[in-house]
Amino acid sequence: MLFDRRPEFKRPIAGPWRSSSVRARLAGIPALVVKGLTGAAAIVLLLVIAFAGQGVNFPASRKGWYWLAALVAGVVLVALLFATWLPHGSS
């Protein structure tokens, strides 16, 4: 109230919920893109493992798996860039 004898001096709420809903949703877009790329890379990695056959030697260490996952993520990223930047349809 305006003439309260005991005004509240609480700290204001901080965080993404304080901003408008549009700003909060826009702030979450990069995280969704990263999650999508990670999911696509994981699917491609699982397909490579499934169709590689018996003669392929996969990494035995965690570092080797990280390098393989980074390579697959890079391939997926390049494929997505080509898919979005190449012209589609007839002009």
Secondary structure by P-SEA (a helix, b strand, c coil): ccccccccccccccccccccaaaaaaaaaaaaaaaaaaaaaaaaaaaaaaaccccccccccaaaaaaaaaaaaaaaaaaaaaaaccccccc
